[in-house]
């Protein structure tokens, strides 16, 4: 009976690891640059989308600086 329990435990562990290993990670935002003004951030973000550098972007104001984040 111990062998059966051990085999079940190992099988469950291997199955769980297989599911976790095969999961694809979500695409994270990438920091592209930091700007002093919002207009520069949005202009360069739009330029990146128009020229195929990234698919989407957003600008965040943090401590007086504009951070340009994009999705590949």
N, C-alpha and C positions, 0 to 999 in steps of 0.2 A: 504494500500500500504506500510506503514511503517513496518508492521509485515513481509511482504514478503521480503522486503529489508533486514531486520534484520536476517531473517532465511537464506537468501542467503549469507549474510556476515558471519554468524556463520558457515554455512556449508562449505564455502570456507576456513575459518580458520582451522576448524577441519580436512579437507582433506589435507591441507598443512602441518599441524602438523603430521598427520599420515605418510605422505611420508617422512618427515624429520626423524621421530622417527624410521622408519623401514629401513632406509639406513644403510648399514654396513660400519664402518669406515675402511679406508685403513690401512694396516699393516705398522706401523712405524718402522724405524730402532731402534735398541736397542744398547746402548753403553755397550760393554762387558768388555773392559779393556783399559788401556793406557800403551804404551811401549816406551822405549828409542830408539829402533832400528826397522827398517822396517822388518827385518828377523823374529824377534819374533812375530810381529803382524801378518804377513802372515802365519807363522807356526801354531800359535794357531787358526787362522781363518780356515785354512785348516783342522786342527784337529777337530774343531767343526762340520764342514760339514761331514767329514768322520765318525764321531761317532754319528750323528743325533742330535746334540745339537741345530743346526740351519740349514736353507736351503741354505743361501747364506751370504756372508760377503763382506766388503770392508774396507780398511785401509786408513785413511786420515792423512796427515802430517799437524799439526797445532802448531805453536810456538815451533818447535823443538821436539814435542812429536807425537807419532803415536797412533791414536785412532782407535780401532777395533769396527766397527759397524756391526750388524748382523740382519737378518730377521728371525723371529721365524718360 
